[in-house]
């Protein structure tokens, strides 16, 4: 017999399959930010989308979305670590009828035009990355569009662009359903930068071209629960993220040119885990 919650997810997708899907993952530490997330979702310039929140341990989870103005579904996911939870969520999405997926971290925010802007770009590109606004723990933006100059310099990108750094996170990236055909297997050991691993392999295996835009943003909250925030990243944390990422890639039999490169001193417009040869 099919799992009841998976059946519910498929039914939800059949009902709303013509709409874009906003995807987030919720967990106890993010509860204090969910009201802010709901406000940002309600402020979007389009209502032609729905939400799925993959729930990793939040009790009475539907309560936090009671004021949401769009249809939503909370889908409970149990895993040993955040990486496993995210893989289980993506594997479930691959069985739905949705064709466009916009990922959003539940402790972050989004500009009011993010859904509409990205949805239009997904008609042309299999993977779209939008810029970041840095905001503090209280929701105040202190630096807007941190990658605007670099994105405008080169808007199109391929997997090769992700070999030395990452700008495609699970909070600012959107994909079309065909990329789910190229989901890599779960690594044998937990990796810190699971989004880097996912999007690098999907782009490489599919040969797709991605697009970077600063026309909309994810409001990236800098706080102590960030895995590696752009402002407080430490060299040893980044070195470990690099090591685990390249180890997982190696285990797929994929050769990466920069796997022995080193982390460099942080610059204001650096991407995540940016390194030099």
N, C-alpha and C positions, 0 to 999 in steps of 0.2 A: 504494500500500500504506500502511495506517495506520501512523503512527509507533509503534515498538515500545514505547517508554516510556509513551505515551498509552494504548495498548492495555492495558498492565499496570495503569495507574491505573484505567481503566474496569473491568477485571476485579476489582481490589481493592474498588472501590466496590460492584460487584454482590454480592460475597461478604459485605460488611459494611454494606449499605445501610440496615439497620434501626437502625444505631448512629449516634451523633453523631460528627462529625469534628472533632478538634483539629488545627489548622493552624499550622505554624510555618515560619520561614525560617531556615536555618543558613548560616553563612559563616565564614571562618577566624578572625576576631577573636572569635567567640562560642564557640569550641571549649572554652575554659577554664570555661565556665558550663554545658556540656551535662550533666555528671554531676549537678549540682544540679537542673537541669530534670527529668531522668529521675527523680530521687528525689521531686520534687514530684508528678510524674505518677503514680508508683506509689503515692503516699499518698492519692490521690483516694478519696472516699467512694462512688464508683460505678466499675464496670469496663465499663459499657455505652457505650464509646466507643473509637475508634481514632485513630491519628495519621498524618498525612502531613507529612513534613519536606521542603520545597522546598530543594534544596541548591545554593548559589551558591559553588562552589569548594572545598568541604571534601573532602579526599582520604580514602579508606577510611571514608566517612561512616557506613556501617551499624555500624561498630565502636562508635560512641558511643551506640548505642541497644541494645546487646547485652543489657543488664540490664532492659530495659523489659518490663513484665508484660502489656501489651496489644498487639494486632496493630499493625504500623506499615509504612509504605512510605516509602522515600527516593526522591524524584523530582528528578533533576538538571535545573536550569534555568540557561541561559546568557543573560546580558544585559549591556548596556553600562554599566548603573548599577542601583542598588537599586530605583529606580522601575520600570524595565523588567522586572526579575526578578519583582517583586510583581504587575505586570499579567499577565505570562505565567502565573504561578501561579494567579491568580484566573480567567483565561480557561480554564485546564485544569480547575479545579474546576467550572466551568459545564457541563462535559461528563460529569460523574460522576452517580451515582445517589443521592448523599447529599442530605439535606434540611435539615440543621442544621450550621453551621460556627462553631466557636469559635476565634478567633485568639489566638495567644500568641507574644510575642517570645521568641526562644531564649536571650537573655541575662537574662531576667526569671524570676520564679517565680510560683506561683499558690497561693492558699489551698486547703486540702484539700477544701473543699466547692464549689469554683468550677464544675466540670463539672456536678455534680448540680443546683446552684442555677440556673445559666444555662440548662441544658437544659429545666427546668420552665418558665422564663419564656419561652423561645422557642416554647412551645405557644400563647402569647397575643400575643406581639409579634414583629414582623419583625426588629427590631434591639434588642439589649440591650447596655448599657454597664455594666460593674462598676467599683467604686471601686479606688483604688490605695493600697498601702502603700509608703512610700518605704524603700528599704534601701540600705546602702552596698555597696561593691564586694565585700565579704567575705560578704554575705548577711545582715547584721544589720539588722533593721527598726528605724528610728529615728523613724518617724512613721506611725501606722496610720490608714487610712480618711480620707485627706486631704480628700475632698469630701463626707463624710457629711452635714454640715449642709445643704449646698446641694442634694444629691440628695434628701434628705428633704423639703426645702421645696417641691420641684417634681420629682416622679419621672418624669412623662411629658414627652416633648419631640418637636419636629418639626425639619425642616431649618432653620427660621428661628432656632432656638436655636444652630445652628452657624455662623451668618453672622458673628458677631463674635468667636468663640473656638472652641476645639475641646476636647472631652473624650472623643472617640471615636477611640482609636488602634488600630493593628493588634495591640496587646498586651492590650487590655482590652475588645474589642468582639466581639459574636457576631451572626450573621445567619441568617435562613432562606433557602432556595434561591431563592425568588421575587425577592429583591432583586438577584440576579445578572443578572436580565433588564434591569436598569437601570444596569449598569456603564457608566461614561462612557468615551469613547475616551482613549487615551493622549495626554497633552499633547505639543505639539510640542517643548517643552524640558523638561528634568528639573525637577521641583518638589521642594522639601524636605519639605513636609507632604503626602505622597501619600495618607495615610489620611484626612486632613481633606477633601481633594478627593473621594475615593471616596465616603465616607459622606454628605457633604453632597449630592452630586449624586444618589446612590441614594435618599436620603430625599425630596429635592425632587421627583424625577421620578416616584417611586412614590406619593407622598402618604402614606406609612406613618407610624405613630406609634412612636417608640422609648420605651424604658424604662430608667431609671437605678436601680441598686441598690448598696447598701453591705453587703448580706448576704453577699457574697463579695468577694474582692479579687485583683488582680494585684499581685505584689510587684515594684515598679518599681525596677530597679537603677540607681543614680546613679553613672556612671563616665565616663571621658574619651571613650568611643566613642559615647555617646549623640548622636544627631543634634542634639537640643536638650533637655537634661534640665531638669526643673523647677527645680533648685537653681542651675544655673550659666548659664542662658540670658542672653545679652547683647542689648542693644537692637538692634545692627546685624544680628545673626542673626535676631531676630524680625521686624525690618522687612523683611528679604529673604524670609523665609518668607511673610509677608503679601503682598508684592508678587507673588511667583510664584504663590501660590494664587489671588489675585484675577485675575491675568492669564489663568490656565488657565480659570477660570470664565467670564471675558469671551469667550474664544475659542469657548465653547459657545453664545454668544448669551444667556447668563443674566445678568440684572441683579442685582447685590448692593448693598444699601443702604450697607453700611459699608466699601466698598472704599477710601475715602479717609480712614478713621479712623486714629488713632495708637495706638501701643503705650503702655501706662501703666506706672508703676513697679510692680514685682512685689509682690504680697501673698501671704501663706501659703496661701490657699485658691484662688488663681487657677487657671483652666484654662490649657491650652496656648495661647499666642499671644493672650491676652486683651487686648482693646483698648477704647478708649472713643471715642465719637463726637465 
